[in-house]
Amino acid sequence: MARLRDGYAEFTEREAEILAIGPDNFEKFVSYWGENNIPYPGLPDPNKQVSKIYKQEVNLFKLGRMPLNTVVDRVGMIRFIYYGYSMSDIPDNETLLQVIDELNASSK
Amino acid sequence: MLIHGQLAPDFELEDTTGKLFRLSSYRGKKVVLLAFLRGFM
């Protein structure tokens, strides 16, 4: 979260948007987004409806979900998808930006 | 699991201000990174 926040300008420069989807409720999103100055939209999914469609995994101890990151191109296709195998297993920004660069280059 | 090259399932969710976000509304416009969070601890 902090990593994406700190690198957000690099995403917007590439005309990419970040949508963060989480299992927490509205109130928790409001306080987390405010406390951490997150610049991109945070979408509470307390019923896990979208999380289920995307097959986000529940962690073994049921304390939360396993991270999942996916890059969707302008046609709506998944061009990168990474299911984390631990709570902190999240692709670095460079990996994500490289995917976006390749998509931008191929769409010109 | 969903895989590379598959159509990303469309969805609608509201942000905390009530603004509606629909994935398909970005089609033809922007690349989107969907970051599914683990939940705030």
Backbone of each chain as nested JSON, in Angstrom:
{
  "chains": [
    {"id": "A", "residues": [
      {"number": 1, "name": "MET", "atoms": {"N": [0.827, -1.205, 0.0], "CA": [0.0, 0.0, 0.0], "C": [0.858, 1.249, 0.0]}},
      {"number": 2, "name": "ALA", "atoms": {"N": [1.808, 1.292, 0.936], "CA": [2.714, 2.435, 0.987], "C": [3.576, 2.482, -0.274]}},
      {"number": 3, "name": "ARG", "atoms": {"N": [3.941, 1.291, -0.736], "CA": [4.779, 1.217, -1.933], "C": [4.05, 1.799, -3.148]}},
      {"number": 4, "name": "LEU", "atoms": {"N": [2.797, 1.439, -3.298], "CA": [2.013, 1.969, -4.421], "C": [1.755, 3.458, -4.239]}},
      {"number": 5, "name": "ARG", "atoms": {"N": [1.523, 3.855, -2.985], "CA": [1.311, 5.28, -2.722], "C": [2.543, 6.086, -3.113]}},
      {"number": 6, "name": "ASP", "atoms": {"N": [3.708, 5.624, -2.67], "CA": [4.937, 6.365, -2.94], "C": [5.279, 6.382, -4.421]}},
      {"number": 7, "name": "GLY", "atoms": {"N": [4.85, 5.359, -5.135], "CA": [5.159, 5.296, -6.564], "C": [4.002, 5.732, -7.447]}},
      {"number": 8, "name": "TYR", "atoms": {"N": [2.966, 6.291, -6.838], "CA": [1.731, 6.544, -7.595], "C": [1.965, 7.442, -8.809]}},
      {"number": 9, "name": "ALA", "atoms": {"N": [2.826, 8.453, -8.651], "CA": [3.07, 9.369, -9.764], "C": [3.597, 8.629, -10.993]}},
      {"number": 10, "name": "GLU", "atoms": {"N": [4.385, 7.595, -10.746], "CA": [4.929, 6.83, -11.88], "C": [3.828, 6.07, -12.617]}},
      {"number": 11, "name": "PHE", "atoms": {"N": [2.781, 5.726, -11.902], "CA": [1.646, 5.063, -12.549], "C": [0.802, 6.082, -13.326]}},
      {"number": 12, "name": "THR", "atoms": {"N": [0.538, 7.21, -12.706], "CA": [-0.3, 8.209, -13.383], "C": [0.412, 8.798, -14.601]}},
      {"number": 13, "name": "GLU", "atoms": {"N": [1.752, 8.914, -14.518], "CA": [2.513, 9.369, -15.689], "C": [2.282, 8.461, -16.886]}},
      {"number": 14, "name": "ARG", "atoms": {"N": [2.044, 7.207, -16.594], "CA": [1.82, 6.208, -17.653], "C": [0.339, 6.038, -17.964]}},
      {"number": 15, "name": "GLU", "atoms": {"N": [-0.455, 6.977, -17.443], "CA": [-1.906, 6.953, -17.651], "C": [-2.538, 5.655, -17.159]}},
      {"number": 16, "name": "ALA", "atoms": {"N": [-1.977, 5.124, -16.104], "CA": [-2.56, 3.927, -15.488], "C": [-3.265, 4.337, -14.199]}},
      {"number": 17, "name": "GLU", "atoms": {"N": [-4.287, 3.62, -13.853], "CA": [-4.98, 3.867, -12.591], "C": [-4.792, 2.664, -11.673]}},
      {"number": 18, "name": "ILE", "atoms": {"N": [-4.776, 2.967, -10.401], "CA": [-4.724, 1.91, -9.39], "C": [-6.07, 1.883, -8.68]}},
      {"number": 19, "name": "LEU", "atoms": {"N": [-6.646, 0.711, -8.572], "CA": [-7.845, 0.525, -7.751], "C": [-7.497, -0.501, -6.685]}},
      {"number": 20, "name": "ALA", "atoms": {"N": [-7.634, -0.102, -5.435], "CA": [-7.339, -1.011, -4.324], "C": [-8.648, -1.547, -3.771]}},
      {"number": 21, "name": "ILE", "atoms": {"N": [-8.726, -2.848, -3.681], "CA": [-9.95, -3.522, -3.242], "C": [-9.615, -4.317, -1.988]}},
      {"number": 22, "name": "GLY", "atoms": {"N": [-10.402, -4.143, -0.954], "CA": [-10.066, -4.838, 0.281], "C": [-11.281, -5.38, 1.007]}},
      {"number": 23, "name": "PRO", "atoms": {"N": [-11.039, -6.312, 1.904], "CA": [-12.137, -6.972, 2.605], "C": [-12.715, -6.17, 3.767]}},
      {"number": 24, "name": "ASP", "atoms": {"N": [-12.087, -5.05, 4.071], "CA": [-12.545, -4.28, 5.229], "C": [-13.78, -3.449, 4.899]}},
      {"number": 25, "name": "ASN", "atoms": {"N": [-14.409, -2.956, 5.948], "CA": [-15.641, -2.194, 5.74], "C": [-15.338, -0.708, 5.463]}},
      {"number": 26, "name": "PHE", "atoms": {"N": [-16.383, 0.029, 5.169], "CA": [-16.247, 1.44, 4.804], "C": [-15.497, 2.237, 5.868]}},
      {"number": 27, "name": "GLU", "atoms": {"N": [-15.87, 2.036, 7.137], "CA": [-15.276, 2.83, 8.211], "C": [-13.772, 2.616, 8.284]}},
      {"number": 28, "name": "LYS", "atoms": {"N": [-13.349, 1.359, 8.156], "CA": [-11.914, 1.09, 8.217], "C": [-11.192, 1.688, 7.012]}},
      {"number": 29, "name": "PHE", "atoms": {"N": [-11.832, 1.652, 5.855], "CA": [-11.226, 2.258, 4.674], "C": [-11.07, 3.761, 4.854]}},
      {"number": 30, "name": "VAL", "atoms": {"N": [-12.115, 4.388, 5.377], "CA": [-12.064, 5.841, 5.562], "C": [-10.894, 6.205, 6.469]}},
      {"number": 31, "name": "SER", "atoms": {"N": [-10.748, 5.488, 7.585], "CA": [-9.682, 5.872, 8.51], "C": [-8.307, 5.516, 7.936]}},
      {"number": 32, "name": "TYR", "atoms": {"N": [-8.183, 4.363, 7.289], "CA": [-6.869, 3.979, 6.748], "C": [-6.447, 4.934, 5.629]}},
      {"number": 33, "name": "TRP", "atoms": {"N": [-7.373, 5.251, 4.751], "CA": [-7.052, 6.14, 3.624], "C": [-6.666, 7.53, 4.122]}},
      {"number": 34, "name": "GLY", "atoms": {"N": [-7.386, 7.991, 5.155], "CA": [-7.086, 9.298, 5.713], "C": [-5.751, 9.332, 6.437]}},
      {"number": 35, "name": "GLU", "atoms": {"N": [-5.512, 8.326, 7.252], "CA": [-4.272, 8.288, 8.041], "C": [-3.042, 8.15, 7.167]}},
      {"number": 36, "name": "ASN", "atoms": {"N": [-3.19, 7.462, 6.055], "CA": [-2.021, 7.151, 5.234], "C": [-1.944, 7.951, 3.938]}},
      {"number": 37, "name": "ASN", "atoms": {"N": [-2.873, 8.895, 3.774], "CA": [-2.864, 9.733, 2.568], "C": [-2.734, 8.929, 1.284]}},
      {"number": 38, "name": "ILE", "atoms": {"N": [-3.58, 7.962, 1.127], "CA": [-3.537, 7.139, -0.087], "C": [-4.197, 7.925, -1.227]}},
      {"number": 39, "name": "PRO", "atoms": {"N": [-3.49, 8.109, -2.351], "CA": [-4.007, 8.985, -3.406], "C": [-4.928, 8.303, -4.418]}},
      {"number": 40, "name": "TYR", "atoms": {"N": [-4.978, 6.993, -4.418], "CA": [-5.805, 6.294, -5.411], "C": [-7.071, 5.746, -4.725]}},
      {"number": 41, "name": "PRO", "atoms": {"N": [-8.057, 5.38, -5.523], "CA": [-9.327, 4.953, -4.916], "C": [-9.2, 3.669, -4.105]}},
      {"number": 42, "name": "GLY", "atoms": {"N": [-9.868, 3.652, -2.976], "CA": [-9.958, 2.456, -2.149], "C": [-11.4, 1.961, -2.167]}},
      {"number": 43, "name": "LEU", "atoms": {"N": [-11.571, 0.721, -2.525], "CA": [-12.918, 0.18, -2.719], "C": [-13.191, -0.933, -1.714]}},
      {"number": 44, "name": "PRO", "atoms": {"N": [-13.979, -0.64, -0.698], "CA": [-14.31, -1.689, 0.272], "C": [-15.155, -2.778, -0.388]}},
      {"number": 45, "name": "ASP", "atoms": {"N": [-14.799, -3.989, -0.096], "CA": [-15.51, -5.155, -0.641], "C": [-15.81, -6.102, 0.537]}},
      {"number": 46, "name": "PRO", "atoms": {"N": [-16.575, -5.612, 1.52], "CA": [-16.758, -6.383, 2.764], "C": [-17.474, -7.716, 2.54]}},
      {"number": 47, "name": "ASN", "atoms": {"N": [-18.262, -7.811, 1.479], "CA": [-18.922, -9.089, 1.185], "C": [-18.043, -10.007, 0.345]}},
      {"number": 48, "name": "LYS", "atoms": {"N": [-16.844, -9.506, -0.002], "CA": [-15.862, -10.28, -0.774], "C": [-16.388, -10.724, -2.136]}},
      {"number": 49, "name": "GLN", "atoms": {"N": [-17.355, -10.005, -2.663], "CA": [-17.923, -10.448, -3.938], "C": [-16.902, -10.37, -5.068]}},
      {"number": 50, "name": "VAL", "atoms": {"N": [-16.146, -9.269, -5.104], "CA": [-15.164, -9.121, -6.182], "C": [-13.939, -9.995, -5.896]}},
      {"number": 51, "name": "SER", "atoms": {"N": [-13.55, -10.022, -4.643], "CA": [-12.443, -10.88, -4.221], "C": [-12.686, -12.34, -4.615]}},
      {"number": 52, "name": "LYS", "atoms": {"N": [-13.931, -12.77, -4.499], "CA": [-14.253, -14.162, -4.867], "C": [-14.189, -14.368, -6.37]}},
      {"number": 53, "name": "ILE", "atoms": {"N": [-14.691, -13.412, -7.116], "CA": [-14.651, -13.533, -8.581], "C": [-13.206, -13.639, -9.064]}},
      {"number": 54, "name": "TYR", "atoms": {"N": [-12.313, -12.924, -8.383], "CA": [-10.896, -12.922, -8.777], "C": [-10.098, -14.021, -8.074]}},
      {"number": 55, "name": "LYS", "atoms": {"N": [-10.791, -14.84, -7.314], "CA": [-10.181, -16.006, -6.668], "C": [-9.055, -15.627, -5.705]}},
      {"number": 56, "name": "GLN", "atoms": {"N": [-9.227, -14.461, -5.073], "CA": [-8.24, -14.089, -4.066], "C": [-8.303, -15.095, -2.932]}},
      {"number": 57, "name": "GLU", "atoms": {"N": [-7.136, -15.553, -2.519], "CA": [-7.109, -16.601, -1.512], "C": [-7.185, -16.041, -0.092]}},
      {"number": 58, "name": "VAL", "atoms": {"N": [-7.772, -16.827, 0.766], "CA": [-7.834, -16.486, 2.188], "C": [-6.565, -17.028, 2.825]}},
      {"number": 59, "name": "ASN", "atoms": {"N": [-5.999, -16.283, 3.742], "CA": [-4.765, -16.812, 4.324], "C": [-5.067, -17.926, 5.321]}},
      {"number": 60, "name": "LEU", "atoms": {"N": [-4.068, -18.691, 5.6], "CA": [-4.268, -19.942, 6.333], "C": [-4.876, -19.734, 7.707]}},
      {"number": 61, "name": "PHE", "atoms": {"N": [-4.56, -18.602, 8.303], "CA": [-5.035, -18.365, 9.661], "C": [-6.287, -17.505, 9.695]}},
      {"number": 62, "name": "LYS", "atoms": {"N": [-6.852, -17.252, 8.49], "CA": [-8.117, -16.514, 8.384], "C": [-8.021, -15.097, 8.957]}},
      {"number": 63, "name": "LEU", "atoms": {"N": [-6.817, -14.583, 8.966], "CA": [-6.661, -13.22, 9.477], "C": [-6.856, -12.186, 8.386]}},
      {"number": 64, "name": "GLY", "atoms": {"N": [-6.995, -12.635, 7.208], "CA": [-7.139, -11.702, 6.099], "C": [-7.074, -12.461, 4.797]}},
      {"number": 65, "name": "ARG", "atoms": {"N": [-6.701, -11.748, 3.759], "CA": [-6.612, -12.356, 2.446], "C": [-5.156, -12.351, 2.006]}},
      {"number": 66, "name": "MET", "atoms": {"N": [-4.863, -13.186, 1.049], "CA": [-3.535, -13.159, 0.451], "C": [-3.53, -12.076, -0.626]}},
      {"number": 67, "name": "PRO", "atoms": {"N": [-2.423, -11.334, -0.75], "CA": [-2.417, -10.258, -1.738], "C": [-2.52, -10.796, -3.173]}},
      {"number": 68, "name": "LEU", "atoms": {"N": [-3.197, -10.037, -3.981], "CA": [-3.363, -10.366, -5.392], "C": [-3.233, -9.074, -6.185]}},
      {"number": 69, "name": "ASN", "atoms": {"N": [-2.375, -9.088, -7.178], "CA": [-2.215, -7.913, -8.029], "C": [-2.385, -8.314, -9.48]}},
      {"number": 70, "name": "THR", "atoms": {"N": [-3.169, -7.523, -10.2], "CA": [-3.349, -7.833, -11.616], "C": [-3.402, -6.55, -12.437]}},
      {"number": 71, "name": "VAL", "atoms": {"N": [-2.791, -6.609, -13.604], "CA": [-2.797, -5.473, -14.519], "C": [-3.746, -5.805, -15.668]}},
      {"number": 72, "name": "VAL", "atoms": {"N": [-4.712, -4.903, -15.889], "CA": [-5.73, -5.091, -16.928], "C": [-5.467, -4.068, -18.036]}},
      {"number": 73, "name": "ASP", "atoms": {"N": [-5.389, -4.552, -19.266], "CA": [-5.078, -3.632, -20.367], "C": [-6.322, -2.877, -20.834]}},
      {"number": 74, "name": "ARG", "atoms": {"N": [-6.161, -2.079, -21.876], "CA": [-7.264, -1.21, -22.308], "C": [-8.388, -1.98, -22.989]}},
      {"number": 75, "name": "VAL", "atoms": {"N": [-8.133, -3.214, -23.31], "CA": [-9.186, -4.039, -23.909], "C": [-9.963, -4.783, -22.813]}},
      {"number": 76, "name": "GLY", "atoms": {"N": [-9.391, -4.774, -21.608], "CA": [-10.036, -5.474, -20.503], "C": [-9.452, -6.847, -20.23]}},
      {"number": 77, "name": "MET", "atoms": {"N": [-8.289, -7.114, -20.841], "CA": [-7.642, -8.41, -20.643], "C": [-6.625, -8.356, -19.517]}},
      {"number": 78, "name": "ILE", "atoms": {"N": [-6.507, -9.46, -18.823], "CA": [-5.484, -9.599, -17.79], "C": [-4.129, -9.776, -18.474]}},
      {"number": 79, "name": "ARG", "atoms": {"N": [-3.206, -8.872, -18.189], "CA": [-1.879, -8.935, -18.805], "C": [-0.781, -9.276, -17.808]}},
      {"number": 80, "name": "PHE", "atoms": {"N": [-1.154, -9.272, -16.56], "CA": [-0.231, -9.65, -15.487], "C": [-1.11, -10.021, -14.312]}},
      {"number": 81, "name": "ILE", "atoms": {"N": [-0.779, -11.121, -13.673], "CA": [-1.53, -11.465, -12.462], "C": [-0.602, -12.217, -11.535]}},
      {"number": 82, "name": "TYR", "atoms": {"N": [-0.627, -11.818, -10.276], "CA": [0.265, -12.45, -9.303], "C": [-0.475, -12.698, -7.989]}},
      {"number": 83, "name": "TYR", "atoms": {"N": [-0.608, -13.957, -7.674], "CA": [-1.209, -14.359, -6.408], "C": [-0.083, -14.519, -5.38]}},
      {"number": 84, "name": "GLY", "atoms": {"N": [-0.091, -13.692, -4.366], "CA": [0.951, -13.778, -3.35], "C": [0.838, -15.065, -2.55]}},
      {"number": 85, "name": "TYR", "atoms": {"N": [1.977, -15.614, -2.194], "CA": [1.952, -16.833, -1.384], "C": [2.194, -16.554, 0.088]}},
      {"number": 86, "name": "SER", "atoms": {"N": [2.407, -15.269, 0.41], "CA": [2.424, -14.871, 1.816], "C": [1.829, -13.473, 1.897]}},
      {"number": 87, "name": "MET", "atoms": {"N": [1.585, -13.019, 3.096], "CA": [0.93, -11.727, 3.274], "C": [1.753, -10.568, 2.716]}},
      {"number": 88, "name": "SER", "atoms": {"N": [3.059, -10.756, 2.66], "CA": [3.911, -9.658, 2.192], "C": [4.433, -9.896, 0.777]}},
      {"number": 89, "name": "ASP", "atoms": {"N": [3.927, -10.907, 0.121], "CA": [4.425, -11.266, -1.213], "C": [3.672, -10.474, -2.277]}},
      {"number": 90, "name": "ILE", "atoms": {"N": [4.198, -9.294, -2.534], "CA": [3.552, -8.341, -3.442], "C": [4.589, -7.934, -4.488]}},
      {"number": 91, "name": "PRO", "atoms": {"N": [4.233, -7.91, -5.77], "CA": [5.221, -7.533, -6.786], "C": [5.728, -6.108, -6.568]}},
      {"number": 92, "name": "ASP", "atoms": {"N": [6.992, -5.873, -6.876], "CA": [7.503, -4.51, -6.692], "C": [7.004, -3.612, -7.824]}},
      {"number": 93, "name": "ASN", "atoms": {"N": [7.094, -2.311, -7.569], "CA": [6.567, -1.351, -8.53], "C": [7.246, -1.471, -9.882]}},
      {"number": 94, "name": "GLU", "atoms": {"N": [8.546, -1.772, -9.877], "CA": [9.281, -1.852, -11.141], "C": [8.673, -2.918, -12.055]}},
      {"number": 95, "name": "THR", "atoms": {"N": [8.318, -4.038, -11.456], "CA": [7.701, -5.118, -12.241], "C": [6.383, -4.653, -12.859]}},
      {"number": 96, "name": "LEU", "atoms": {"N": [5.576, -3.995, -12.057], "CA": [4.266, -3.54, -12.526], "C": [4.409, -2.444, -13.581]}},
      {"number": 97, "name": "LEU", "atoms": {"N": [5.338, -1.539, -13.343], "CA": [5.538, -0.433, -14.292], "C": [6.064, -0.948, -15.629]}},
      {"number": 98, "name": "GLN", "atoms": {"N": [6.882, -1.978, -15.563], "CA": [7.409, -2.552, -16.797], "C": [6.279, -3.16, -17.638]}},
      {"number": 99, "name": "VAL", "atoms": {"N": [5.361, -3.843, -16.977], "CA": [4.202, -4.41, -17.686], "C": [3.408, -3.286, -18.348]}},
      {"number": 100, "name": "ILE", "atoms": {"N": [3.193, -2.216, -17.597], "CA": [2.422, -1.083, -18.121], "C": [3.148, -0.427, -19.288]}},
      {"number": 101, "name": "ASP", "atoms": {"N": [4.464, -0.293, -19.169], "CA": [5.251, 0.275, -20.278], "C": [5.098, -0.565, -21.535]}},
      {"number": 102, "name": "GLU", "atoms": {"N": [5.151, -1.861, -21.371], "CA": [5.019, -2.749, -22.537], "C": [3.627, -2.628, -23.16]}},
      {"number": 103, "name": "LEU", "atoms": {"N": [2.622, -2.515, -22.328], "CA": [1.255, -2.359, -22.848], "C": [1.1, -1.017, -23.563]}},
      {"number": 104, "name": "ASN", "atoms": {"N": [1.664, 0.018, -22.981], "CA": [1.579, 1.331, -23.607], "C": [2.318, 1.347, -24.936]}},
      {"number": 105, "name": "ALA", "atoms": {"N": [3.476, 0.685, -24.983], "CA": [4.259, 0.656, -26.225], "C": [3.508, -0.104, -27.309]}},
      {"number": 106, "name": "SER", "atoms": {"N": [2.827, -1.182, -26.925], "CA": [2.153, -2.001, -27.937], "C": [0.833, -1.393, -28.388]}},
      {"number": 107, "name": "SER", "atoms": {"N": [0.331, -0.419, -27.633], "CA": [-0.953, 0.177, -28.029], "C": [-0.754, 1.417, -28.901]}},
      {"number": 108, "name": "LYS", "atoms": {"N": [0.527, 1.74, -29.191], "CA": [0.781, 2.924, -30.036], "C": [0.985, 2.523, -31.478]}}
    ]},
    {"id": "B", "residues": [
      {"number": 1, "name": "MET", "atoms": {"N": [-7.78, -20.05, -10.105], "CA": [-7.045, -18.811, -10.349], "C": [-7.351, -18.254, -11.743]}},
      {"number": 2, "name": "LEU", "atoms": {"N": [-7.324, -16.956, -11.818], "CA": [-7.432, -16.327, -13.135], "C": [-6.045, -16.301, -13.75]}},
      {"number": 3, "name": "ILE", "atoms": {"N": [-6.019, -16.264, -15.062], "CA": [-4.707, -16.346, -15.724], "C": [-4.514, -15.225, -16.74]}},
      {"number": 4, "name": "HIS", "atoms": {"N": [-3.25, -15.022, -17.059], "CA": [-2.823, -14.074, -18.081], "C": [-3.566, -14.356, -19.391]}},
      {"number": 5, "name": "GLY", "atoms": {"N": [-4.044, -13.302, -20.037], "CA": [-4.704, -13.458, -21.324], "C": [-6.207, -13.662, -21.229]}},
      {"number": 6, "name": "GLN", "atoms": {"N": [-6.688, -13.784, -20.014], "CA": [-8.115, -13.965, -19.782], "C": [-8.777, -12.592, -19.685]}},
      {"number": 7, "name": "LEU", "atoms": {"N": [-10.049, -12.523, -20.04], "CA": [-10.788, -11.284, -19.849], "C": [-10.967, -11.051, -18.346]}},
      {"number": 8, "name": "ALA", "atoms": {"N": [-10.628, -9.859, -17.898], "CA": [-10.777, -9.551, -16.472], "C": [-12.263, -9.424, -16.141]}},
      {"number": 9, "name": "PRO", "atoms": {"N": [-12.752, -10.159, -15.169], "CA": [-14.176, -10.062, -14.826], "C": [-14.552, -8.631, -14.446]}},
      {"number": 10, "name": "ASP", "atoms": {"N": [-15.637, -8.165, -15.004], "CA": [-16.069, -6.802, -14.696], "C": [-16.697, -6.771, -13.303]}},
      {"number": 11, "name": "PHE", "atoms": {"N": [-16.644, -5.616, -12.685], "CA": [-17.263, -5.467, -11.367], "C": [-17.575, -4.003, -11.128]}},
      {"number": 12, "name": "GLU", "atoms": {"N": [-18.386, -3.773, -10.14], "CA": [-18.71, -2.429, -9.683], "C": [-18.539, -2.384, -8.178]}},
      {"number": 13, "name": "LEU", "atoms": {"N": [-17.856, -1.366, -7.699], "CA": [-17.763, -1.143, -6.252], "C": [-17.77, 0.365, -6.014]}},
      {"number": 14, "name": "GLU", "atoms": {"N": [-18.257, 0.751, -4.846], "CA": [-18.227, 2.164, -4.472], "C": [-17.021, 2.447, -3.593]}},
      {"number": 15, "name": "ASP", "atoms": {"N": [-16.46, 3.633, -3.765], "CA": [-15.418, 4.043, -2.823], "C": [-16.082, 4.624, -1.575]}},
      {"number": 16, "name": "THR", "atoms": {"N": [-15.285, 5.155, -0.674], "CA": [-15.839, 5.596, 0.599], "C": [-16.662, 6.879, 0.473]}},
      {"number": 17, "name": "THR", "atoms": {"N": [-16.602, 7.529, -0.692], "CA": [-17.436, 8.725, -0.883], "C": [-18.72, 8.382, -1.63]}},
      {"number": 18, "name": "GLY", "atoms": {"N": [-18.88, 7.11, -1.959], "CA": [-20.087, 6.704, -2.668], "C": [-19.95, 6.742, -4.176]}},
      {"number": 19, "name": "LYS", "atoms": {"N": [-18.759, 7.12, -4.637], "CA": [-18.532, 7.148, -6.09], "C": [-18.404, 5.72, -6.614]}},
      {"number": 20, "name": "LEU", "atoms": {"N": [-19.115, 5.451, -7.704], "CA": [-19.128, 4.105, -8.264], "C": [-17.968, 3.902, -9.235]}},
      {"number": 21, "name": "PHE", "atoms": {"N": [-17.249, 2.812, -9.054], "CA": [-16.157, 2.448, -9.957], "C": [-16.524, 1.155, -10.656]}},
      {"number": 22, "name": "ARG", "atoms": {"N": [-16.453, 1.196, -11.982], "CA": [-16.725, 0.006, -12.772], "C": [-15.489, -0.272, -13.624]}},
      {"number": 23, "name": "LEU", "atoms": {"N": [-14.972, -1.471, -13.53], "CA": [-13.736, -1.783, -14.268], "C": [-13.898, -1.503, -15.76]}},
      {"number": 24, "name": "SER", "atoms": {"N": [-15.018, -1.894, -16.329], "CA": [-15.18, -1.76, -17.782], "C": [-15.213, -0.306, -18.248]}},
      {"number": 25, "name": "SER", "atoms": {"N": [-15.401, 0.625, -17.317], "CA": [-15.413, 2.033, -17.724], "C": [-14.018, 2.526, -18.104]}},
      {"number": 26, "name": "TYR", "atoms": {"N": [-12.989, 1.736, -17.783], "CA": [-11.617, 2.109, -18.15], "C": [-11.225, 1.587, -19.531]}},
      {"number": 27, "name": "ARG", "atoms": {"N": [-12.092, 0.759, -20.104], "CA": [-11.752, 0.167, -21.407], "C": [-11.563, 1.246, -22.46]}},
      {"number": 28, "name": "GLY", "atoms": {"N": [-10.508, 1.091, -23.232], "CA": [-10.214, 2.063, -24.273], "C": [-9.56, 3.32, -23.738]}},
      {"number": 29, "name": "LYS", "atoms": {"N": [-9.382, 3.377, -22.405], "CA": [-8.837, 4.605, -21.811], "C": [-7.543, 4.369, -21.049]}},
      {"number": 30, "name": "LYS", "atoms": {"N": [-7.624, 3.534, -20.042], "CA": [-6.477, 3.394, -19.152], "C": [-6.187, 1.94, -18.839]}},
      {"number": 31, "name": "VAL", "atoms": {"N": [-4.909, 1.687, -18.602], "CA": [-4.498, 0.423, -17.994], "C": [-4.84, 0.526, -16.509]}},
      {"number": 32, "name": "VAL", "atoms": {"N": [-5.303, -0.55, -15.933], "CA": [-5.698, -0.524, -14.514], "C": [-4.926, -1.587, -13.744]}},
      {"number": 33, "name": "LEU", "atoms": {"N": [-4.362, -1.176, -12.632], "CA": [-3.784, -2.13, -11.686], "C": [-4.815, -2.373, -10.592]}},
      {"number": 34, "name": "LEU", "atoms": {"N": [-5.236, -3.606, -10.468], "CA": [-6.115, -3.974, -9.365], "C": [-5.252, -4.549, -8.256]}},
      {"number": 35, "name": "ALA", "atoms": {"N": [-5.293, -3.9, -7.122], "CA": [-4.518, -4.363, -5.969], "C": [-5.506, -4.878, -4.925]}},
      {"number": 36, "name": "PHE", "atoms": {"N": [-5.571, -6.173, -4.798], "CA": [-6.437, -6.783, -3.781], "C": [-5.651, -6.865, -2.483]}},
      {"number": 37, "name": "LEU", "atoms": {"N": [-6.185, -6.221, -1.481], "CA": [-5.469, -6.073, -0.213], "C": [-5.691, -7.28, 0.677]}},
      {"number": 38, "name": "ARG", "atoms": {"N": [-4.788, -7.409, 1.609], "CA": [-4.92, -8.523, 2.554], "C": [-5.867, -8.177, 3.699]}},
      {"number": 39, "name": "GLY", "atoms": {"N": [-6.179, -6.904, 3.831], "CA": [-6.986, -6.441, 4.963], "C": [-6.102, -5.673, 5.922]}},
      {"number": 40, "name": "PHE", "atoms": {"N": [-6.652, -4.661, 6.538], "CA": [-5.868, -3.834, 7.455], "C": [-5.699, -4.581, 8.763]}},
      {"number": 41, "name": "MET", "atoms": {"N": [-4.517, -4.572, 9.28], "CA": [-4.258, -5.327, 10.516], "C": [-4.099, -4.348, 11.679]}}
    ]}
  ]
}
